[in-house]
Amino acid sequence: MSKHQSSNQSSDKEVYFYQAHGPMITSGGKNWCFSCGHVMLSNTVSRWATDKGCLNDLHPSYSRMVKKAGGRRGNNS
Ligand SMILES: [Zn+2]
């Protein structure tokens, strides 16, 4: 008589947790993650995503970061 009470087995929504990027691929002078396809650039959002790992798109701040990034298309470098 074991009542199985799983904590969060009902997955109607995926939850963010840290999963490091990798394996890393280098192509065209860029480093990108083979697992999630994230390209490591030197802009704020990319670095944020690099820091948050492969599941960065599940992170609560993700939409905010993307919005921020999408705001300005032009490059100022
Ligand atoms: Zn990744």
N, CA, C, O and the ligand as a Tripos MOL2 file, in Angstrom:
@<TRIPOS>MOLECULE
protein
  309   307    78     0     0
PROTEIN
NO_CHARGES

@<TRIPOS>ATOM
      1 N           0.8190   -1.1990    0.0000 N.3       1 MET1
      2 CA          0.0000    0.0000    0.0000 C.3       1 MET1
      3 C           0.8580    1.2560    0.0000 C.2       1 MET1
      4 O           1.0520    1.9240    1.0160 O.2       1 MET1
      5 N           1.3290    1.5210   -1.1260 N.am      2 SER2
      6 CA          2.1660    2.7030   -1.2420 C.3       2 SER2
      7 C           1.4690    3.7310   -2.1150 C.2       2 SER2
      8 O           1.2280    3.5330   -3.3060 O.2       2 SER2
      9 N           1.1710    4.7990   -1.4820 N.am      3 LYS3
     10 CA          0.5570    5.8670   -2.2580 C.3       3 LYS3
     11 C           1.6530    6.7000   -2.9060 C.2       3 LYS3
     12 O           2.4730    7.3370   -2.2460 O.2       3 LYS3
     13 N           1.6230    6.6600   -4.2000 N.am      4 HIS4
     14 CA          2.6850    7.3850   -4.8940 C.3       4 HIS4
     15 C           2.3030    8.8500   -5.0560 C.2       4 HIS4
     16 O           1.4480    9.2200   -5.8600 O.2       4 HIS4
     17 N           2.9670    9.6460   -4.2700 N.am      5 GLN5
     18 CA          2.6940   11.0690   -4.3960 C.3       5 GLN5
     19 C           3.8930   11.7750   -5.0110 C.2       5 GLN5
     20 O           4.7860   12.2600   -4.3150 O.2       5 GLN5
     21 N           3.8820   11.8130   -6.2700 N.am      6 SER6
     22 CA          4.9890   12.4790   -6.9370 C.3       6 SER6
     23 C           4.8490   13.9840   -6.8070 C.2       6 SER6
     24 O           3.7460   14.5300   -6.8430 O.2       6 SER6
     25 N           5.9510   14.6220   -6.6590 N.am      7 SER7
     26 CA          5.9350   16.0600   -6.4060 C.3       7 SER7
     27 C           5.4490   16.8470   -7.6190 C.2       7 SER7
     28 O           4.4570   17.5730   -7.5470 O.2       7 SER7
     29 N           6.1440   16.6950   -8.7050 N.am      8 ASN8
     30 CA          5.7120   17.4390   -9.8880 C.3       8 ASN8
     31 C           5.8030   16.5710  -11.1450 C.2       8 ASN8
     32 O           6.5990   16.8130  -12.0530 O.2       8 ASN8
     33 N           4.9740   15.5820  -11.1480 N.am      9 GLN9
     34 CA          4.9750   14.6780  -12.2850 C.3       9 GLN9
     35 C           4.0300   15.1840  -13.3780 C.2       9 GLN9
     36 O           4.1930   14.8810  -14.5600 O.2       9 GLN9
     37 N           3.0600   15.9490  -12.9530 N.am     10 SER10
     38 CA          2.1410   16.4980  -13.9360 C.3      10 SER10
     39 C           2.8170   17.6330  -14.6910 C.2      10 SER10
     40 O           3.0030   18.7280  -14.1600 O.2      10 SER10
     41 N           3.1650   17.3650  -15.8880 N.am     11 SER11
     42 CA          3.9690   18.3370  -16.6210 C.3      11 SER11
     43 C           3.1200   19.1110  -17.6220 C.2      11 SER11
     44 O           3.2410   18.9290  -18.8330 O.2      11 SER11
     45 N           2.2700   19.9660  -17.0980 N.am     12 ASP12
     46 CA          1.5610   20.8160  -18.0470 C.3      12 ASP12
     47 C           2.4130   22.0300  -18.3980 C.2      12 ASP12
     48 O           2.1680   22.7390  -19.3740 O.2      12 ASP12
     49 N           3.4200   22.2350  -17.5620 N.am     13 LYS13
     50 CA          4.3480   23.3190  -17.8680 C.3      13 LYS13
     51 C           5.7520   22.9100  -17.4790 C.2      13 LYS13
     52 O           5.9850   22.3880  -16.3890 O.2      13 LYS13
     53 N           6.6750   23.1510  -18.3760 N.am     14 GLU14
     54 CA          8.0440   22.8230  -18.0640 C.3      14 GLU14
     55 C           8.6390   23.8750  -17.1470 C.2      14 GLU14
     56 O           8.3200   25.0600  -17.2340 O.2      14 GLU14
     57 N           9.4900   23.4210  -16.2870 N.am     15 VAL15
     58 CA         10.0830   24.3250  -15.3070 C.3      15 VAL15
     59 C          11.5660   24.4740  -15.5920 C.2      15 VAL15
     60 O          12.2640   23.5140  -15.9170 O.2      15 VAL15
     61 N          12.0070   25.6730  -15.4620 N.am     16 TYR16
     62 CA         13.4180   25.9470  -15.7110 C.3      16 TYR16
     63 C          14.3120   25.3400  -14.6420 C.2      16 TYR16
     64 O          14.0410   25.4320  -13.4450 O.2      16 TYR16
     65 N          15.3600   24.7310  -15.1010 N.am     17 PHE17
     66 CA         16.4660   24.4030  -14.1940 C.3      17 PHE17
     67 C          17.7490   24.5480  -14.9920 C.2      17 PHE17
     68 O          17.7380   24.5310  -16.2230 O.2      17 PHE17
     69 N          18.8400   24.6890  -14.2840 N.am     18 TYR18
     70 CA         20.0950   24.9290  -14.9770 C.3      18 TYR18
     71 C          20.6450   23.6610  -15.5980 C.2      18 TYR18
     72 O          20.8560   22.6470  -14.9320 O.2      18 TYR18
     73 N          20.8670   23.7560  -16.8880 N.am     19 GLN19
     74 CA         21.5360   22.6610  -17.5790 C.3      19 GLN19
     75 C          22.5990   23.2860  -18.4590 C.2      19 GLN19
     76 O          22.2970   24.0410  -19.3830 O.2      19 GLN19
     77 N          23.8270   22.9670  -18.1660 N.am     20 ALA20
     78 CA         24.9280   23.6290  -18.8650 C.3      20 ALA20
     79 C          24.8980   23.3350  -20.3610 C.2      20 ALA20
     80 O          24.5110   22.2470  -20.7880 O.2      20 ALA20
     81 N          25.3060   24.3050  -21.1310 N.am     21 HIS21
     82 CA         25.3910   24.1230  -22.5700 C.3      21 HIS21
     83 C          26.4570   23.0920  -22.9210 C.2      21 HIS21
     84 O          27.4630   22.9390  -22.2270 O.2      21 HIS21
     85 N          26.2080   22.4090  -23.9940 N.am     22 GLY22
     86 CA         27.2120   21.4830  -24.4790 C.3      22 GLY22
     87 C          26.5880   20.2700  -25.1300 C.2      22 GLY22
     88 O          25.4250   19.9700  -24.8560 O.2      22 GLY22
     89 N          27.2910   19.5750  -25.9580 N.am     23 PRO23
     90 CA         28.6630   19.8700  -26.4000 C.3      23 PRO23
     91 C          28.7330   21.1150  -27.2770 C.2      23 PRO23
     92 O          27.7950   21.4540  -27.9980 O.2      23 PRO23
     93 N          29.8640   21.7720  -27.1870 N.am     24 MET24
     94 CA         30.0350   23.0030  -27.9340 C.3      24 MET24
     95 C          30.6380   22.7340  -29.3080 C.2      24 MET24
     96 O          31.5450   21.9180  -29.4740 O.2      24 MET24
     97 N          30.0980   23.4480  -30.2760 N.am     25 ILE25
     98 CA         30.5860   23.3360  -31.6420 C.3      25 ILE25
     99 C          31.1590   24.6820  -32.0410 C.2      25 ILE25
    100 O          30.5990   25.7240  -31.7010 O.2      25 ILE25
    101 N          32.2470   24.6690  -32.7460 N.am     26 THR26
    102 CA         32.7760   25.9140  -33.2780 C.3      26 THR26
    103 C          32.6720   25.8740  -34.7910 C.2      26 THR26
    104 O          33.2410   25.0050  -35.4530 O.2      26 THR26
    105 N          31.9360   26.8290  -35.3170 N.am     27 SER27
    106 CA         31.8400   26.8860  -36.7650 C.3      27 SER27
    107 C          31.6830   28.3230  -37.2060 C.2      27 SER27
    108 O          30.9210   29.0910  -36.6180 O.2      27 SER27
    109 N          32.4000   28.6710  -38.2260 N.am     28 GLY28
    110 CA         32.3470   30.0450  -38.7320 C.3      28 GLY28
    111 C          32.8250   31.0570  -37.7180 C.2      28 GLY28
    112 O          32.3960   32.2100  -37.7380 O.2      28 GLY28
    113 N          33.6990   30.6440  -36.8430 N.am     29 GLY29
    114 CA         34.2230   31.5660  -35.8510 C.3      29 GLY29
    115 C          33.2870   31.7870  -34.6860 C.2      29 GLY29
    116 O          33.5470   32.6260  -33.8240 O.2      29 GLY29
    117 N          32.1790   31.0260  -34.6540 N.am     30 LYS30
    118 CA         31.2330   31.1720  -33.5590 C.3      30 LYS30
    119 C          31.1570   29.8850  -32.7610 C.2      30 LYS30
    120 O          31.3030   28.7840  -33.2920 O.2      30 LYS30
    121 N          30.9260   30.0560  -31.4760 N.am     31 ASN31
    122 CA         30.7070   28.8960  -30.6290 C.3      31 ASN31
    123 C          29.2160   28.7230  -30.4090 C.2      31 ASN31
    124 O          28.5210   29.6610  -30.0180 O.2      31 ASN31
    125 N          28.7410   27.5410  -30.6600 N.am     32 TRP32
    126 CA         27.3290   27.3060  -30.3950 C.3      32 TRP32
    127 C          27.1110   25.9410  -29.7750 C.2      32 TRP32
    128 O          27.9240   25.0250  -29.9010 O.2      32 TRP32
    129 N          25.9880   25.8460  -29.1080 N.am     33 CYS33
    130 CA         25.6620   24.6510  -28.3540 C.3      33 CYS33
    131 C          24.9330   23.6530  -29.2380 C.2      33 CYS33
    132 O          23.9120   23.9740  -29.8470 O.2      33 CYS33
    133 N          25.4510   22.4730  -29.3000 N.am     34 PHE34
    134 CA         24.8630   21.4350  -30.1430 C.3      34 PHE34
    135 C          23.5110   20.9870  -29.6020 C.2      34 PHE34
    136 O          22.6470   20.5540  -30.3650 O.2      34 PHE34
    137 N          23.3290   21.0880  -28.3080 N.am     35 SER35
    138 CA         22.0910   20.6160  -27.6840 C.3      35 SER35
    139 C          20.8950   21.5070  -27.9910 C.2      35 SER35
    140 O          19.8240   21.0220  -28.3590 O.2      35 SER35
    141 N          21.0850   22.8010  -27.8370 N.am     36 CYS36
    142 CA         19.9480   23.7030  -27.9810 C.3      36 CYS36
    143 C          20.1030   24.6830  -29.1290 C.2      36 CYS36
    144 O          19.1580   25.3960  -29.4700 O.2      36 CYS36
    145 N          21.2790   24.7250  -29.7240 N.am     37 GLY37
    146 CA         21.4820   25.6020  -30.8650 C.3      37 GLY37
    147 C          21.8170   27.0340  -30.5010 C.2      37 GLY37
    148 O          21.8890   27.9040  -31.3680 O.2      37 GLY37
    149 N          22.0190   27.2710  -29.2350 N.am     38 HIS38
    150 CA         22.3480   28.6270  -28.7990 C.3      38 HIS38
    151 C          23.7200   29.0420  -29.3070 C.2      38 HIS38
    152 O          24.7050   28.3180  -29.1560 O.2      38 HIS38
    153 N          23.7610   30.2230  -29.9110 N.am     39 VAL39
    154 CA         25.0290   30.7580  -30.3860 C.3      39 VAL39
    155 C          25.5590   31.7430  -29.3640 C.2      39 VAL39
    156 O          24.8440   32.6430  -28.9230 O.2      39 VAL39
    157 N          26.8060   31.5670  -28.9930 N.am     40 MET40
    158 CA         27.3890   32.4310  -27.9750 C.3      40 MET40
    159 C          27.9790   33.6800  -28.6030 C.2      40 MET40
    160 O          29.0760   33.6700  -29.1620 O.2      40 MET40
    161 N          27.2280   34.7320  -28.4920 N.am     41 LEU41
    162 CA         27.6900   36.0250  -28.9810 C.3      41 LEU41
    163 C          28.0540   36.8900  -27.7890 C.2      41 LEU41
    164 O          27.8960   36.4940  -26.6340 O.2      41 LEU41
    165 N          28.5430   38.0750  -28.0980 N.am     42 SER42
    166 CA         29.0000   38.9330  -27.0020 C.3      42 SER42
    167 C          27.9840   40.0150  -26.6590 C.2      42 SER42
    168 O          28.3430   41.0430  -26.0860 O.2      42 SER42
    169 N          26.7270   39.7910  -27.0030 N.am     43 ASN43
    170 CA         25.7250   40.7730  -26.5880 C.3      43 ASN43
    171 C          25.0630   40.3420  -25.2810 C.2      43 ASN43
    172 O          25.2290   39.2120  -24.8220 O.2      43 ASN43
    173 N          24.3300   41.2460  -24.7130 N.am     44 THR44
    174 CA         23.7800   41.0250  -23.3770 C.3      44 THR44
    175 C          22.8890   39.7970  -23.3070 C.2      44 THR44
    176 O          23.0220   38.9720  -22.4030 O.2      44 THR44
    177 N          21.9870   39.6840  -24.2570 N.am     45 VAL45
    178 CA         21.0240   38.5900  -24.2270 C.3      45 VAL45
    179 C          21.7060   37.2470  -24.4300 C.2      45 VAL45
    180 O          21.4010   36.2680  -23.7490 O.2      45 VAL45
    181 N          22.6250   37.2200  -25.3700 N.am     46 SER46
    182 CA         23.3270   35.9790  -25.6440 C.3      46 SER46
    183 C          24.1250   35.5250  -24.4280 C.2      46 SER46
    184 O          24.1650   34.3400  -24.0970 O.2      46 SER46
    185 N          24.7440   36.4720  -23.7870 N.am     47 ARG47
    186 CA         25.5180   36.1300  -22.5990 C.3      47 ARG47
    187 C          24.6130   35.6630  -21.4690 C.2      47 ARG47
    188 O          24.9490   34.7620  -20.7010 O.2      47 ARG47
    189 N          23.4750   36.2960  -21.3970 N.am     48 TRP48
    190 CA         22.4950   35.8710  -20.3980 C.3      48 TRP48
    191 C          22.0880   34.4230  -20.6550 C.2      48 TRP48
    192 O          22.0480   33.5980  -19.7420 O.2      48 TRP48
    193 N          21.7890   34.1370  -21.9100 N.am     49 ALA49
    194 CA         21.3690   32.7900  -22.2760 C.3      49 ALA49
    195 C          22.4850   31.7750  -22.0820 C.2      49 ALA49
    196 O          22.2390   30.6250  -21.7200 O.2      49 ALA49
    197 N          23.6890   32.2070  -22.3220 N.am     50 THR50
    198 CA         24.8440   31.3460  -22.0900 C.3      50 THR50
    199 C          24.9510   30.9960  -20.6090 C.2      50 THR50
    200 O          25.2350   29.8610  -20.2280 O.2      50 THR50
    201 N          24.7140   32.0030  -19.8060 N.am     51 ASP51
    202 CA         24.8070   31.8430  -18.3690 C.3      51 ASP51
    203 C          23.7050   30.9450  -17.8220 C.2      51 ASP51
    204 O          23.9160   30.2040  -16.8630 O.2      51 ASP51
    205 N          22.5390   31.0140  -18.4330 N.am     52 LYS52
    206 CA         21.3870   30.2770  -17.9160 C.3      52 LYS52
    207 C          21.3200   28.8430  -18.4210 C.2      52 LYS52
    208 O          20.5340   28.0450  -17.9100 O.2      52 LYS52
    209 N          22.1250   28.5080  -19.4080 N.am     53 GLY53
    210 CA         22.1630   27.1420  -19.8760 C.3      53 GLY53
    211 C          21.1540   26.8390  -20.9720 C.2      53 GLY53
    212 O          20.4820   27.7320  -21.4880 O.2      53 GLY53
    213 N          21.0630   25.5580  -21.3150 N.am     54 CYS54
    214 CA         20.2500   25.1330  -22.4480 C.3      54 CYS54
    215 C          18.7700   25.4450  -22.2820 C.2      54 CYS54
    216 O          18.0650   25.6370  -23.2720 O.2      54 CYS54
    217 N          18.3010   25.4970  -21.0740 N.am     55 LEU55
    218 CA         16.8740   25.6920  -20.8480 C.3      55 LEU55
    219 C          16.5320   27.1470  -20.5870 C.2      55 LEU55
    220 O          15.5330   27.4560  -19.9390 O.2      55 LEU55
    221 N          17.3670   28.0290  -21.0940 N.am     56 ASN56
    222 CA         17.1560   29.4550  -20.8250 C.3      56 ASN56
    223 C          15.8070   29.9630  -21.3270 C.2      56 ASN56
    224 O          15.2800   30.9550  -20.8220 O.2      56 ASN56
    225 N          15.2530   29.2710  -22.3310 N.am     57 ASP57
    226 CA         13.9570   29.7450  -22.8350 C.3      57 ASP57
    227 C          12.8080   29.3950  -21.8990 C.2      57 ASP57
    228 O          11.6750   29.8250  -22.1150 O.2      57 ASP57
    229 N          13.0950   28.6220  -20.8670 N.am     58 LEU58
    230 CA         12.0840   28.3430  -19.8460 C.3      58 LEU58
    231 C          12.2310   29.2550  -18.6340 C.2      58 LEU58
    232 O          11.4030   29.2520  -17.7230 O.2      58 LEU58
    233 N          13.2950   30.0250  -18.6520 N.am     59 HIS59
    234 CA         13.5480   30.9040  -17.5230 C.3      59 HIS59
    235 C          12.5100   32.0190  -17.4630 C.2      59 HIS59
    236 O          12.1110   32.5530  -18.4980 O.2      59 HIS59
    237 N          12.0740   32.3710  -16.2590 N.am     60 PRO60
    238 CA         11.0690   33.4280  -16.0930 C.3      60 PRO60
    239 C          11.4530   34.7480  -16.7570 C.2      60 PRO60
    240 O          10.5810   35.5070  -17.1830 O.2      60 PRO60
    241 N          12.7150   35.0160  -16.8440 N.am     61 SER61
    242 CA         13.1480   36.2990  -17.4050 C.3      61 SER61
    243 C          13.3430   36.2530  -18.9130 C.2      61 SER61
    244 O          13.6700   37.2650  -19.5330 O.2      61 SER61
    245 N          13.1450   35.0920  -19.4940 N.am     62 TYR62
    246 CA         13.4670   34.9100  -20.9080 C.3      62 TYR62
    247 C          12.7290   35.8780  -21.8200 C.2      62 TYR62
    248 O          13.3370   36.5510  -22.6520 O.2      62 TYR62
    249 N          11.4060   35.9410  -21.6540 N.am     63 SER63
    250 CA         10.6270   36.7940  -22.5530 C.3      63 SER63
    251 C          11.0310   38.2520  -22.4200 C.2      63 SER63
    252 O          11.0220   39.0130  -23.3880 O.2      63 SER63
    253 N          11.3820   38.6180  -21.2060 N.am     64 ARG64
    254 CA         11.8370   39.9860  -20.9840 C.3      64 ARG64
    255 C          13.1210   40.2650  -21.7300 C.2      64 ARG64
    256 O          13.2840   41.3110  -22.3590 O.2      64 ARG64
    257 N          14.0260   39.3140  -21.6490 N.am     65 MET65
    258 CA         15.3090   39.4850  -22.3110 C.3      65 MET65
    259 C          15.1450   39.5560  -23.8250 C.2      65 MET65
    260 O          15.7830   40.3660  -24.4970 O.2      65 MET65
    261 N          14.2920   38.7060  -24.3390 N.am     66 VAL66
    262 CA         14.0900   38.6730  -25.7810 C.3      66 VAL66
    263 C          13.4310   39.9580  -26.2650 C.2      66 VAL66
    264 O          13.7720   40.5030  -27.3160 O.2      66 VAL66
    265 N          12.4920   40.4160  -25.4780 N.am     67 LYS67
    266 CA         11.8370   41.6730  -25.8050 C.3      67 LYS67
    267 C          12.8550   42.7990  -25.8670 C.2      67 LYS67
    268 O          12.8550   43.6260  -26.7790 O.2      67 LYS67
    269 N          13.7000   42.7980  -24.8870 N.am     68 LYS68
    270 CA         14.7540   43.7840  -24.8090 C.3      68 LYS68
    271 C          15.6410   43.7290  -26.0460 C.2      68 LYS68
    272 O          16.0300   44.7520  -26.6090 O.2      68 LYS68
    273 N          15.9430   42.5160  -26.4420 N.am     69 ALA69
    274 CA         16.8210   42.3180  -27.5920 C.3      69 ALA69
    275 C          16.1270   42.6940  -28.8890 C.2      69 ALA69
    276 O          16.7360   43.2800  -29.7840 O.2      69 ALA69
    277 N          14.8440   42.3520  -28.9830 N.am     70 GLY70
    278 CA         14.1170   42.6110  -30.2100 C.3      70 GLY70
    279 C          13.8110   44.0750  -30.4190 C.2      70 GLY70
    280 O          13.4820   44.4990  -31.5270 O.2      70 GLY70
    281 N          13.9200   44.8450  -29.3600 N.am     71 GLY71
    282 CA         13.5970   46.2560  -29.4370 C.3      71 GLY71
    283 C          14.4530   47.0010  -30.4350 C.2      71 GLY71
    284 O          13.9630   47.8180  -31.2150 O.2      71 GLY71
    285 N          15.7090   46.7140  -30.4000 N.am     72 ARG72
    286 CA         16.5990   47.4080  -31.3220 C.3      72 ARG72
    287 C          17.2580   46.4160  -32.2520 C.2      72 ARG72
    288 O          18.0140   45.5350  -31.8400 O.2      72 ARG72
    289 N          16.9510   46.5890  -33.4920 N.am     73 ARG73
    290 CA         17.4780   45.6580  -34.4950 C.3      73 ARG73
    291 C          18.8450   46.1130  -34.9850 C.2      73 ARG73
    292 O          19.7250   45.3020  -35.2730 O.2      73 ARG73
    293 N          18.9960   47.3980  -35.0710 N.am     74 GLY74
    294 CA         20.2450   47.9430  -35.5920 C.3      74 GLY74
    295 C          21.4020   47.7090  -34.6420 C.2      74 GLY74
    296 O          21.2390   47.7300  -33.4220 O.2      74 GLY74
    297 N          22.5420   47.4910  -35.2040 N.am     75 ASN75
    298 CA         23.6990   47.2670  -34.3670 C.3      75 ASN75
    299 C          24.4530   48.5660  -34.1900 C.2      75 ASN75
    300 O          24.5720   49.3620  -35.1220 O.2      75 ASN75
    301 N          24.9500   48.7710  -33.0150 N.am     76 ASN76
    302 CA         25.6300   50.0290  -32.7620 C.3      76 ASN76
    303 C          27.1070   49.8350  -32.4420 C.2      76 ASN76
    304 O          27.6710   50.5210  -31.5910 O.2      76 ASN76
    305 N          27.6980   48.9190  -33.1180 N.am     77 SER77
    306 CA         29.1190   48.6810  -32.9120 C.3      77 SER77
    307 C          29.9250   49.1300  -34.1040 C.2      77 SER77
    308 O          31.1490   49.0040  -34.1050 O.2      77 SER77
    309 ZN         22.6530   24.7270  -24.9180 Zn       78 ZN78
@<TRIPOS>BOND
     1     1     2 1
     2     2     3 1
     3     3     4 2
     4     3     5 am
     5     5     6 1
     6     6     7 1
     7     7     8 2
     8     7     9 am
     9     9    10 1
    10    10    11 1
    11    11    12 2
    12    11    13 am
    13    13    14 1
    14    14    15 1
    15    15    16 2
    16    15    17 am
    17    17    18 1
    18    18    19 1
    19    19    20 2
    20    19    21 am
    21    21    22 1
    22    22    23 1
    23    23    24 2
    24    23    25 am
    25    25    26 1
    26    26    27 1
    27    27    28 2
    28    27    29 am
    29    29    30 1
    30    30    31 1
    31    31    32 2
    32    31    33 am
    33    33    34 1
    34    34    35 1
    35    35    36 2
    36    35    37 am
    37    37    38 1
    38    38    39 1
    39    39    40 2
    40    39    41 am
    41    41    42 1
    42    42    43 1
    43    43    44 2
    44    43    45 am
    45    45    46 1
    46    46    47 1
    47    47    48 2
    48    47    49 am
    49    49    50 1
    50    50    51 1
    51    51    52 2
    52    51    53 am
    53    53    54 1
    54    54    55 1
    55    55    56 2
    56    55    57 am
    57    57    58 1
    58    58    59 1
    59    59    60 2
    60    59    61 am
    61    61    62 1
    62    62    63 1
    63    63    64 2
    64    63    65 am
    65    65    66 1
    66    66    67 1
    67    67    68 2
    68    67    69 am
    69    69    70 1
    70    70    71 1
    71    71    72 2
    72    71    73 am
    73    73    74 1
    74    74    75 1
    75    75    76 2
    76    75    77 am
    77    77    78 1
    78    78    79 1
    79    79    80 2
    80    79    81 am
    81    81    82 1
    82    82    83 1
    83    83    84 2
    84    83    85 am
    85    85    86 1
    86    86    87 1
    87    87    88 2
    88    87    89 am
    89    89    90 1
    90    90    91 1
    91    91    92 2
    92    91    93 am
    93    93    94 1
    94    94    95 1
    95    95    96 2
    96    95    97 am
    97    97    98 1
    98    98    99 1
    99    99   100 2
   100    99   101 am
   101   101   102 1
   102   102   103 1
   103   103   104 2
   104   103   105 am
   105   105   106 1
   106   106   107 1
   107   107   108 2
   108   107   109 am
   109   109   110 1
   110   110   111 1
   111   111   112 2
   112   111   113 am
   113   113   114 1
   114   114   115 1
   115   115   116 2
   116   115   117 am
   117   117   118 1
   118   118   119 1
   119   119   120 2
   120   119   121 am
   121   121   122 1
   122   122   123 1
   123   123   124 2
   124   123   125 am
   125   125   126 1
   126   126   127 1
   127   127   128 2
   128   127   129 am
   129   129   130 1
   130   130   131 1
   131   131   132 2
   132   131   133 am
   133   133   134 1
   134   134   135 1
   135   135   136 2
   136   135   137 am
   137   137   138 1
   138   138   139 1
   139   139   140 2
   140   139   141 am
   141   141   142 1
   142   142   143 1
   143   143   144 2
   144   143   145 am
   145   145   146 1
   146   146   147 1
   147   147   148 2
   148   147   149 am
   149   149   150 1
   150   150   151 1
   151   151   152 2
   152   151   153 am
   153   153   154 1
   154   154   155 1
   155   155   156 2
   156   155   157 am
   157   157   158 1
   158   158   159 1
   159   159   160 2
   160   159   161 am
   161   161   162 1
   162   162   163 1
   163   163   164 2
   164   163   165 am
   165   165   166 1
   166   166   167 1
   167   167   168 2
   168   167   169 am
   169   169   170 1
   170   170   171 1
   171   171   172 2
   172   171   173 am
   173   173   174 1
   174   174   175 1
   175   175   176 2
   176   175   177 am
   177   177   178 1
   178   178   179 1
   179   179   180 2
   180   179   181 am
   181   181   182 1
   182   182   183 1
   183   183   184 2
   184   183   185 am
   185   185   186 1
   186   186   187 1
   187   187   188 2
   188   187   189 am
   189   189   190 1
   190   190   191 1
   191   191   192 2
   192   191   193 am
   193   193   194 1
   194   194   195 1
   195   195   196 2
   196   195   197 am
   197   197   198 1
   198   198   199 1
   199   199   200 2
   200   199   201 am
   201   201   202 1
   202   202   203 1
   203   203   204 2
   204   203   205 am
   205   205   206 1
   206   206   207 1
   207   207   208 2
   208   207   209 am
   209   209   210 1
   210   210   211 1
   211   211   212 2
   212   211   213 am
   213   213   214 1
   214   214   215 1
   215   215   216 2
   216   215   217 am
   217   217   218 1
   218   218   219 1
   219   219   220 2
   220   219   221 am
   221   221   222 1
   222   222   223 1
   223   223   224 2
   224   223   225 am
   225   225   226 1
   226   226   227 1
   227   227   228 2
   228   227   229 am
   229   229   230 1
   230   230   231 1
   231   231   232 2
   232   231   233 am
   233   233   234 1
   234   234   235 1
   235   235   236 2
   236   235   237 am
   237   237   238 1
   238   238   239 1
   239   239   240 2
   240   239   241 am
   241   241   242 1
   242   242   243 1
   243   243   244 2
   244   243   245 am
   245   245   246 1
   246   246   247 1
   247   247   248 2
   248   247   249 am
   249   249   250 1
   250   250   251 1
   251   251   252 2
   252   251   253 am
   253   253   254 1
   254   254   255 1
   255   255   256 2
   256   255   257 am
   257   257   258 1
   258   258   259 1
   259   259   260 2
   260   259   261 am
   261   261   262 1
   262   262   263 1
   263   263   264 2
   264   263   265 am
   265   265   266 1
   266   266   267 1
   267   267   268 2
   268   267   269 am
   269   269   270 1
   270   270   271 1
   271   271   272 2
   272   271   273 am
   273   273   274 1
   274   274   275 1
   275   275   276 2
   276   275   277 am
   277   277   278 1
   278   278   279 1
   279   279   280 2
   280   279   281 am
   281   281   282 1
   282   282   283 1
   283   283   284 2
   284   283   285 am
   285   285   286 1
   286   286   287 1
   287   287   288 2
   288   287   289 am
   289   289   290 1
   290   290   291 1
   291   291   292 2
   292   291   293 am
   293   293   294 1
   294   294   295 1
   295   295   296 2
   296   295   297 am
   297   297   298 1
   298   298   299 1
   299   299   300 2
   300   299   301 am
   301   301   302 1
   302   302   303 1
   303   303   304 2
   304   303   305 am
   305   305   306 1
   306   306   307 1
   307   307   308 2
@<TRIPOS>SUBSTRUCTURE
     1 MET1         2 RESIDUE 1 A MET
     2 SER2         6 RESIDUE 1 A SER
     3 LYS3        10 RESIDUE 1 A LYS
     4 HIS4        14 RESIDUE 1 A HIS
     5 GLN5        18 RESIDUE 1 A GLN
     6 SER6        22 RESIDUE 1 A SER
     7 SER7        26 RESIDUE 1 A SER
     8 ASN8        30 RESIDUE 1 A ASN
     9 GLN9        34 RESIDUE 1 A GLN
    10 SER10       38 RESIDUE 1 A SER
    11 SER11       42 RESIDUE 1 A SER
    12 ASP12       46 RESIDUE 1 A ASP
    13 LYS13       50 RESIDUE 1 A LYS
    14 GLU14       54 RESIDUE 1 A GLU
    15 VAL15       58 RESIDUE 1 A VAL
    16 TYR16       62 RESIDUE 1 A TYR
    17 PHE17       66 RESIDUE 1 A PHE
    18 TYR18       70 RESIDUE 1 A TYR
    19 GLN19       74 RESIDUE 1 A GLN
    20 ALA20       78 RESIDUE 1 A ALA
    21 HIS21       82 RESIDUE 1 A HIS
    22 GLY22       86 RESIDUE 1 A GLY
    23 PRO23       90 RESIDUE 1 A PRO
    24 MET24       94 RESIDUE 1 A MET
    25 ILE25       98 RESIDUE 1 A ILE
    26 THR26      102 RESIDUE 1 A THR
    27 SER27      106 RESIDUE 1 A SER
    28 GLY28      110 RESIDUE 1 A GLY
    29 GLY29      114 RESIDUE 1 A GLY
    30 LYS30      118 RESIDUE 1 A LYS
    31 ASN31      122 RESIDUE 1 A ASN
    32 TRP32      126 RESIDUE 1 A TRP
    33 CYS33      130 RESIDUE 1 A CYS
    34 PHE34      134 RESIDUE 1 A PHE
    35 SER35      138 RESIDUE 1 A SER
    36 CYS36      142 RESIDUE 1 A CYS
    37 GLY37      146 RESIDUE 1 A GLY
    38 HIS38      150 RESIDUE 1 A HIS
    39 VAL39      154 RESIDUE 1 A VAL
    40 MET40      158 RESIDUE 1 A MET
    41 LEU41      162 RESIDUE 1 A LEU
    42 SER42      166 RESIDUE 1 A SER
    43 ASN43      170 RESIDUE 1 A ASN
    44 THR44      174 RESIDUE 1 A THR
    45 VAL45      178 RESIDUE 1 A VAL
    46 SER46      182 RESIDUE 1 A SER
    47 ARG47      186 RESIDUE 1 A ARG
    48 TRP48      190 RESIDUE 1 A TRP
    49 ALA49      194 RESIDUE 1 A ALA
    50 THR50      198 RESIDUE 1 A THR
    51 ASP51      202 RESIDUE 1 A ASP
    52 LYS52      206 RESIDUE 1 A LYS
    53 GLY53      210 RESIDUE 1 A GLY
    54 CYS54      214 RESIDUE 1 A CYS
    55 LEU55      218 RESIDUE 1 A LEU
    56 ASN56      222 RESIDUE 1 A ASN
    57 ASP57      226 RESIDUE 1 A ASP
    58 LEU58      230 RESIDUE 1 A LEU
    59 HIS59      234 RESIDUE 1 A HIS
    60 PRO60      238 RESIDUE 1 A PRO
    61 SER61      242 RESIDUE 1 A SER
    62 TYR62      246 RESIDUE 1 A TYR
    63 SER63      250 RESIDUE 1 A SER
    64 ARG64      254 RESIDUE 1 A ARG
    65 MET65      258 RESIDUE 1 A MET
    66 VAL66      262 RESIDUE 1 A VAL
    67 LYS67      266 RESIDUE 1 A LYS
    68 LYS68      270 RESIDUE 1 A LYS
    69 ALA69      274 RESIDUE 1 A ALA
    70 GLY70      278 RESIDUE 1 A GLY
    71 GLY71      282 RESIDUE 1 A GLY
    72 ARG72      286 RESIDUE 1 A ARG
    73 ARG73      290 RESIDUE 1 A ARG
    74 GLY74      294 RESIDUE 1 A GLY
    75 ASN75      298 RESIDUE 1 A ASN
    76 ASN76      302 RESIDUE 1 A ASN
    77 SER77      306 RESIDUE 1 A SER
    78 ZN78       309 GROUP 0 **** ****
